[in-house]
Amino acid sequence: MTTVLVAVGLLLLGAGVVGYVWRRDRHRTVDEDPEAIRAARAERHRRAAERARAEHDGWNSGGHGFTG
């Protein structure tokens, strides 16, 4: 009987945590500003482009030495 009560308690606790996270994430996506999302996405793309450019700076893509 004690094992059943512990299992039910853990199940209810897990359901509560999942429900809380689901509700929090749902409200977060509704409350976010579309302009801020766009600006953050543009910044992410800009930084990714800078990293890609830095990886290929000076060395040719065939790997045959420095071409800068």
Backbone atoms as SQL, in Angstrom:
CREATE TABLE atoms (id INTEGER PRIMARY KEY, chain TEXT, resi INTEGER, resn TEXT, atom TEXT, x REAL, y REAL, z REAL);
INSERT INTO atoms VALUES
  (1, 'A', 1, 'MET', 'N', 0.822, -1.191, 0.000),
  (2, 'A', 1, 'MET', 'CA', 0.000, 0.000, 0.000),
  (3, 'A', 1, 'MET', 'C', 0.871, 1.262, 0.000),
  (4, 'A', 2, 'THR', 'N', 1.928, 1.262, 0.774),
  (5, 'A', 2, 'THR', 'CA', 2.816, 2.419, 0.837),
  (6, 'A', 2, 'THR', 'C', 3.473, 2.673, -0.516),
  (7, 'A', 3, 'THR', 'N', 3.851, 1.608, -1.209),
  (8, 'A', 3, 'THR', 'CA', 4.473, 1.741, -2.525),
  (9, 'A', 3, 'THR', 'C', 3.509, 2.389, -3.512),
  (10, 'A', 4, 'VAL', 'N', 2.267, 2.022, -3.444),
  (11, 'A', 4, 'VAL', 'CA', 1.254, 2.593, -4.338),
  (12, 'A', 4, 'VAL', 'C', 1.093, 4.088, -4.058),
  (13, 'A', 5, 'LEU', 'N', 1.041, 4.460, -2.790),
  (14, 'A', 5, 'LEU', 'CA', 0.896, 5.868, -2.432),
  (15, 'A', 5, 'LEU', 'C', 2.112, 6.688, -2.876),
  (16, 'A', 6, 'VAL', 'N', 3.304, 6.132, -2.723),
  (17, 'A', 6, 'VAL', 'CA', 4.519, 6.823, -3.166),
  (18, 'A', 6, 'VAL', 'C', 4.501, 6.980, -4.685),
  (19, 'A', 7, 'ALA', 'N', 4.105, 5.931, -5.396),
  (20, 'A', 7, 'ALA', 'CA', 4.042, 5.996, -6.862),
  (21, 'A', 7, 'ALA', 'C', 3.023, 7.031, -7.312),
  (22, 'A', 8, 'VAL', 'N', 1.865, 7.074, -6.682),
  (23, 'A', 8, 'VAL', 'CA', 0.838, 8.058, -7.037),
  (24, 'A', 8, 'VAL', 'C', 1.339, 9.475, -6.734),
  (25, 'A', 9, 'GLY', 'N', 2.000, 9.629, -5.613),
  (26, 'A', 9, 'GLY', 'CA', 2.551, 10.942, -5.259),
  (27, 'A', 9, 'GLY', 'C', 3.587, 11.415, -6.263),
  (28, 'A', 10, 'LEU', 'N', 4.472, 10.523, -6.670),
  (29, 'A', 10, 'LEU', 'CA', 5.480, 10.884, -7.674),
  (30, 'A', 10, 'LEU', 'C', 4.842, 11.189, -9.023),
  (31, 'A', 11, 'LEU', 'N', 3.814, 10.432, -9.361),
  (32, 'A', 11, 'LEU', 'CA', 3.094, 10.674, -10.616),
  (33, 'A', 11, 'LEU', 'C', 2.425, 12.045, -10.594),
  (34, 'A', 12, 'LEU', 'N', 1.788, 12.399, -9.499),
  (35, 'A', 12, 'LEU', 'CA', 1.158, 13.710, -9.381),
  (36, 'A', 12, 'LEU', 'C', 2.192, 14.836, -9.398),
  (37, 'A', 13, 'LEU', 'N', 3.307, 14.627, -8.742),
  (38, 'A', 13, 'LEU', 'CA', 4.373, 15.621, -8.747),
  (39, 'A', 13, 'LEU', 'C', 4.923, 15.818, -10.160),
  (40, 'A', 14, 'GLY', 'N', 5.162, 14.718, -10.867),
  (41, 'A', 14, 'GLY', 'CA', 5.647, 14.809, -12.248),
  (42, 'A', 14, 'GLY', 'C', 4.642, 15.504, -13.149),
  (43, 'A', 15, 'ALA', 'N', 3.359, 15.199, -12.990),
  (44, 'A', 15, 'ALA', 'CA', 2.322, 15.846, -13.797),
  (45, 'A', 15, 'ALA', 'C', 2.262, 17.336, -13.492),
  (46, 'A', 16, 'GLY', 'N', 2.448, 17.679, -12.239),
  (47, 'A', 16, 'GLY', 'CA', 2.454, 19.101, -11.866),
  (48, 'A', 16, 'GLY', 'C', 3.616, 19.851, -12.484),
  (49, 'A', 17, 'VAL', 'N', 4.792, 19.248, -12.479),
  (50, 'A', 17, 'VAL', 'CA', 5.965, 19.886, -13.078),
  (51, 'A', 17, 'VAL', 'C', 5.780, 20.046, -14.584),
  (52, 'A', 18, 'VAL', 'N', 5.299, 19.004, -15.241),
  (53, 'A', 18, 'VAL', 'CA', 5.073, 19.071, -16.694),
  (54, 'A', 18, 'VAL', 'C', 4.021, 20.134, -17.010),
  (55, 'A', 19, 'GLY', 'N', 2.957, 20.191, -16.243),
  (56, 'A', 19, 'GLY', 'CA', 1.925, 21.203, -16.456),
  (57, 'A', 19, 'GLY', 'C', 2.447, 22.612, -16.252),
  (58, 'A', 20, 'TYR', 'N', 3.258, 22.803, -15.227),
  (59, 'A', 20, 'TYR', 'CA', 3.829, 24.122, -14.956),
  (60, 'A', 20, 'TYR', 'C', 4.730, 24.569, -16.099),
  (61, 'A', 21, 'VAL', 'N', 5.615, 23.698, -16.561),
  (62, 'A', 21, 'VAL', 'CA', 6.537, 24.047, -17.648),
  (63, 'A', 21, 'VAL', 'C', 5.763, 24.319, -18.930),
  (64, 'A', 22, 'TRP', 'N', 4.751, 23.521, -19.221),
  (65, 'A', 22, 'TRP', 'CA', 3.944, 23.722, -20.426),
  (66, 'A', 22, 'TRP', 'C', 3.260, 25.085, -20.393),
  (67, 'A', 23, 'ARG', 'N', 2.663, 25.406, -19.235),
  (68, 'A', 23, 'ARG', 'CA', 1.957, 26.682, -19.109),
  (69, 'A', 23, 'ARG', 'C', 2.920, 27.856, -19.178),
  (70, 'A', 24, 'ARG', 'N', 4.074, 27.735, -18.533),
  (71, 'A', 24, 'ARG', 'CA', 5.075, 28.802, -18.560),
  (72, 'A', 24, 'ARG', 'C', 5.555, 29.059, -19.981),
  (73, 'A', 25, 'ASP', 'N', 5.864, 27.998, -20.722),
  (74, 'A', 25, 'ASP', 'CA', 6.342, 28.156, -22.089),
  (75, 'A', 25, 'ASP', 'C', 5.258, 28.708, -22.995),
  (76, 'A', 26, 'ARG', 'N', 4.035, 28.310, -22.761),
  (77, 'A', 26, 'ARG', 'CA', 2.930, 28.809, -23.581),
  (78, 'A', 26, 'ARG', 'C', 2.746, 30.311, -23.378),
  (79, 'A', 27, 'HIS', 'N', 2.817, 30.778, -22.149),
  (80, 'A', 27, 'HIS', 'CA', 2.691, 32.200, -21.870),
  (81, 'A', 27, 'HIS', 'C', 3.898, 32.969, -22.372),
  (82, 'A', 28, 'ARG', 'N', 5.038, 32.367, -22.330),
  (83, 'A', 28, 'ARG', 'CA', 6.250, 33.041, -22.788),
  (84, 'A', 28, 'ARG', 'C', 6.154, 33.343, -24.278),
  (85, 'A', 29, 'THR', 'N', 5.662, 32.401, -25.082),
  (86, 'A', 29, 'THR', 'CA', 5.582, 32.630, -26.519),
  (87, 'A', 29, 'THR', 'C', 4.508, 33.651, -26.863),
  (88, 'A', 30, 'VAL', 'N', 3.447, 33.759, -26.066),
  (89, 'A', 30, 'VAL', 'CA', 2.391, 34.726, -26.335),
  (90, 'A', 30, 'VAL', 'C', 2.856, 36.134, -25.980),
  (91, 'A', 31, 'ASP', 'N', 3.634, 36.267, -24.917),
  (92, 'A', 31, 'ASP', 'CA', 4.024, 37.582, -24.423),
  (93, 'A', 31, 'ASP', 'C', 5.237, 38.173, -25.130),
  (94, 'A', 32, 'GLU', 'N', 5.951, 37.406, -25.916),
  (95, 'A', 32, 'GLU', 'CA', 7.163, 37.931, -26.530),
  (96, 'A', 32, 'GLU', 'C', 6.828, 38.936, -27.625),
  (97, 'A', 33, 'ASP', 'N', 7.707, 39.906, -27.764),
  (98, 'A', 33, 'ASP', 'CA', 7.545, 40.963, -28.753),
  (99, 'A', 33, 'ASP', 'C', 8.082, 40.484, -30.100),
  (100, 'A', 34, 'PRO', 'N', 7.270, 40.511, -31.159),
  (101, 'A', 34, 'PRO', 'CA', 7.732, 40.033, -32.469),
  (102, 'A', 34, 'PRO', 'C', 8.963, 40.789, -32.970),
  (103, 'A', 35, 'GLU', 'N', 9.037, 42.080, -32.679),
  (104, 'A', 35, 'GLU', 'CA', 10.189, 42.870, -33.115),
  (105, 'A', 35, 'GLU', 'C', 11.463, 42.414, -32.403),
  (106, 'A', 36, 'ALA', 'N', 11.340, 42.113, -31.105),
  (107, 'A', 36, 'ALA', 'CA', 12.498, 41.633, -30.352),
  (108, 'A', 36, 'ALA', 'C', 12.933, 40.263, -30.851),
  (109, 'A', 37, 'ILE', 'N', 11.975, 39.416, -31.206),
  (110, 'A', 37, 'ILE', 'CA', 12.303, 38.092, -31.740),
  (111, 'A', 37, 'ILE', 'C', 13.060, 38.238, -33.056),
  (112, 'A', 38, 'ARG', 'N', 12.574, 39.136, -33.918),
  (113, 'A', 38, 'ARG', 'CA', 13.229, 39.370, -35.211),
  (114, 'A', 38, 'ARG', 'C', 14.646, 39.891, -35.024),
  (115, 'A', 39, 'ALA', 'N', 14.817, 40.832, -34.088),
  (116, 'A', 39, 'ALA', 'CA', 16.139, 41.410, -33.842),
  (117, 'A', 39, 'ALA', 'C', 17.104, 40.349, -33.293),
  (118, 'A', 40, 'ALA', 'N', 16.626, 39.509, -32.394),
  (119, 'A', 40, 'ALA', 'CA', 17.481, 38.455, -31.834),
  (120, 'A', 40, 'ALA', 'C', 17.862, 37.443, -32.906),
  (121, 'A', 41, 'ARG', 'N', 16.920, 37.106, -33.770),
  (122, 'A', 41, 'ARG', 'CA', 17.209, 36.156, -34.852),
  (123, 'A', 41, 'ARG', 'C', 18.232, 36.743, -35.824),
  (124, 'A', 42, 'ALA', 'N', 18.104, 38.035, -36.152),
  (125, 'A', 42, 'ALA', 'CA', 19.067, 38.691, -37.046),
  (126, 'A', 42, 'ALA', 'C', 20.458, 38.711, -36.415),
  (127, 'A', 43, 'GLU', 'N', 20.518, 38.981, -35.122),
  (128, 'A', 43, 'GLU', 'CA', 21.809, 38.999, -34.424),
  (129, 'A', 43, 'GLU', 'C', 22.444, 37.612, -34.422),
  (130, 'A', 44, 'ARG', 'N', 21.631, 36.577, -34.211),
  (131, 'A', 44, 'ARG', 'CA', 22.136, 35.200, -34.237),
  (132, 'A', 44, 'ARG', 'C', 22.712, 34.855, -35.605),
  (133, 'A', 45, 'HIS', 'N', 22.004, 35.257, -36.663),
  (134, 'A', 45, 'HIS', 'CA', 22.490, 34.982, -38.022),
  (135, 'A', 45, 'HIS', 'C', 23.767, 35.762, -38.320),
  (136, 'A', 46, 'ARG', 'N', 23.830, 37.013, -37.851),
  (137, 'A', 46, 'ARG', 'CA', 25.026, 37.824, -38.077),
  (138, 'A', 46, 'ARG', 'C', 26.246, 37.200, -37.402),
  (139, 'A', 47, 'ARG', 'N', 26.070, 36.757, -36.166),
  (140, 'A', 47, 'ARG', 'CA', 27.189, 36.131, -35.454),
  (141, 'A', 47, 'ARG', 'C', 27.611, 34.816, -36.106),
  (142, 'A', 48, 'ALA', 'N', 26.641, 34.050, -36.581),
  (143, 'A', 48, 'ALA', 'CA', 26.975, 32.799, -37.271),
  (144, 'A', 48, 'ALA', 'C', 27.758, 33.087, -38.547),
  (145, 'A', 49, 'ALA', 'N', 27.364, 34.132, -39.273),
  (146, 'A', 49, 'ALA', 'CA', 28.090, 34.496, -40.489),
  (147, 'A', 49, 'ALA', 'C', 29.508, 34.951, -40.162),
  (148, 'A', 50, 'GLU', 'N', 29.678, 35.689, -39.073),
  (149, 'A', 50, 'GLU', 'CA', 31.024, 36.110, -38.662),
  (150, 'A', 50, 'GLU', 'C', 31.889, 34.907, -38.318),
  (151, 'A', 51, 'ARG', 'N', 31.317, 33.931, -37.611),
  (152, 'A', 51, 'ARG', 'CA', 32.085, 32.729, -37.266),
  (153, 'A', 51, 'ARG', 'C', 32.483, 31.968, -38.523),
  (154, 'A', 52, 'ALA', 'N', 31.564, 31.833, -39.459),
  (155, 'A', 52, 'ALA', 'CA', 31.867, 31.108, -40.696),
  (156, 'A', 52, 'ALA', 'C', 32.940, 31.840, -41.485),
  (157, 'A', 53, 'ARG', 'N', 32.888, 33.168, -41.523),
  (158, 'A', 53, 'ARG', 'CA', 33.885, 33.953, -42.232),
  (159, 'A', 53, 'ARG', 'C', 35.252, 33.814, -41.569),
  (160, 'A', 54, 'ALA', 'N', 35.276, 33.807, -40.233),
  (161, 'A', 54, 'ALA', 'CA', 36.542, 33.695, -39.515),
  (162, 'A', 54, 'ALA', 'C', 37.168, 32.314, -39.713),
  (163, 'A', 55, 'GLU', 'N', 36.340, 31.299, -39.852),
  (164, 'A', 55, 'GLU', 'CA', 36.872, 29.947, -40.055),
  (165, 'A', 55, 'GLU', 'C', 37.563, 29.820, -41.405),
  (166, 'A', 56, 'HIS', 'N', 37.140, 30.591, -42.406),
  (167, 'A', 56, 'HIS', 'CA', 37.693, 30.469, -43.750),
  (168, 'A', 56, 'HIS', 'C', 38.603, 31.628, -44.107),
  (169, 'A', 57, 'ASP', 'N', 38.917, 32.458, -43.142),
  (170, 'A', 57, 'ASP', 'CA', 39.741, 33.631, -43.412),
  (171, 'A', 57, 'ASP', 'C', 41.187, 33.228, -43.650),
  (172, 'A', 58, 'GLY', 'N', 41.699, 33.525, -44.831),
  (173, 'A', 58, 'GLY', 'CA', 43.110, 33.311, -45.104),
  (174, 'A', 58, 'GLY', 'C', 43.445, 31.969, -45.708),
  (175, 'A', 59, 'TRP', 'N', 42.717, 30.937, -45.365),
  (176, 'A', 59, 'TRP', 'CA', 43.033, 29.615, -45.902),
  (177, 'A', 59, 'TRP', 'C', 42.027, 29.279, -46.985),
  (178, 'A', 60, 'ASN', 'N', 42.526, 28.789, -48.109),
  (179, 'A', 60, 'ASN', 'CA', 41.572, 28.436, -49.158),
  (180, 'A', 60, 'ASN', 'C', 40.805, 27.183, -48.768),
  (181, 'A', 61, 'SER', 'N', 39.666, 26.972, -49.381),
  (182, 'A', 61, 'SER', 'CA', 38.808, 25.871, -48.959),
  (183, 'A', 61, 'SER', 'C', 39.337, 24.517, -49.382),
  (184, 'A', 62, 'GLY', 'N', 40.331, 24.472, -50.283),
  (185, 'A', 62, 'GLY', 'CA', 40.913, 23.197, -50.674),
  (186, 'A', 62, 'GLY', 'C', 41.953, 22.700, -49.688),
  (187, 'A', 63, 'GLY', 'N', 42.360, 23.570, -48.765),
  (188, 'A', 63, 'GLY', 'CA', 43.331, 23.173, -47.747),
  (189, 'A', 63, 'GLY', 'C', 44.768, 23.194, -48.234),
  (190, 'A', 64, 'HIS', 'N', 45.056, 24.010, -49.267),
  (191, 'A', 64, 'HIS', 'CA', 46.389, 24.011, -49.849),
  (192, 'A', 64, 'HIS', 'C', 47.230, 25.204, -49.400),
  (193, 'A', 65, 'GLY', 'N', 46.937, 25.768, -48.275),
  (194, 'A', 65, 'GLY', 'CA', 47.793, 26.802, -47.745),
  (195, 'A', 65, 'GLY', 'C', 47.103, 28.141, -47.611),
  (196, 'A', 66, 'PHE', 'N', 47.897, 29.096, -47.180),
  (197, 'A', 66, 'PHE', 'CA', 47.404, 30.428, -46.890),
  (198, 'A', 66, 'PHE', 'C', 47.310, 31.227, -48.181),
  (199, 'A', 67, 'THR', 'N', 46.132, 31.834, -48.431),
  (200, 'A', 67, 'THR', 'CA', 45.953, 32.595, -49.659),
  (201, 'A', 67, 'THR', 'C', 45.680, 34.062, -49.386),
  (202, 'A', 68, 'GLY', 'N', 45.737, 34.467, -48.105),
  (203, 'A', 68, 'GLY', 'CA', 45.386, 35.842, -47.744),
  (204, 'A', 68, 'GLY', 'C', 46.511, 36.750, -47.963);
